[in-house]
Amino acid sequence: MEYTKPSLTYEEQADLLISRGLLADRDILIATLQNVNYYRLVKLRNPPALQVVMS
C-alpha cells in the first residue's frame, strides 16, 4: 500500500486542529504536539484531559 497523503509539520497539525474547533494557544499546542502524538491529542480533545496534557 502506498501512502499518498503528505505528512504535516507540527505547525500544520496545530492549524488543522484549531480550524476544526480546538481552542488552544497555537504556540503551546505546537510544543505539545512535539511531545504527544497527534492522534492521541485528538482523542483527548475535551478540555479537562487537554489541560492535563498541556501542563
C-alpha positions in Angstrom: 0.0 0.0 0.0 1.3 3.4 -1.0 0.5 6.4 1.1 -0.4 9.5 -0.9 -1.1 12.0 1.9 1.9 14.1 2.8 2.9 14.3 6.4 2.1 17.6 8.2 4.5 19.7 10.2 3.7 20.5 13.8 2.6 23.9 12.7 0.2 22.5 10.1 -1.1 19.9 12.6 -1.8 22.8 15.1 -3.6 24.8 12.4 -5.7 21.8 11.4 -6.8 21.2 15.0 -7.6 24.9 15.5 -9.6 25.0 12.2 -11.6 22.0 13.5 -12.6 23.9 16.6 -9.9 23.2 19.2 -9.5 26.3 21.4 -5.8 26.5 22.3 -2.8 28.8 22.2 -1.1 27.9 19.0 2.5 28.1 20.4 1.6 25.8 23.3 -0.2 23.4 21.0 2.8 23.2 18.7 5.0 22.4 21.8 2.5 19.8 22.9 2.4 18.2 19.5 6.2 17.8 19.6 5.8 15.6 22.7 2.3 14.0 22.2 1.2 12.0 19.1 -1.4 13.9 17.0 -3.9 11.1 17.2 -3.6 10.8 21.0 -4.2 14.5 21.3 -7.2 14.3 19.1 -8.7 11.6 21.4 -8.1 13.9 24.4 -9.8 16.9 22.8 -12.2 17.5 25.8 -10.9 20.4 27.9 -10.1 18.6 31.2 -8.0 16.0 29.5 -6.3 18.5 27.3 -5.5 20.7 30.3 -3.6 17.8 31.9 -1.6 17.1 28.7 -0.7 20.7 28.3 0.5 21.3 31.8 
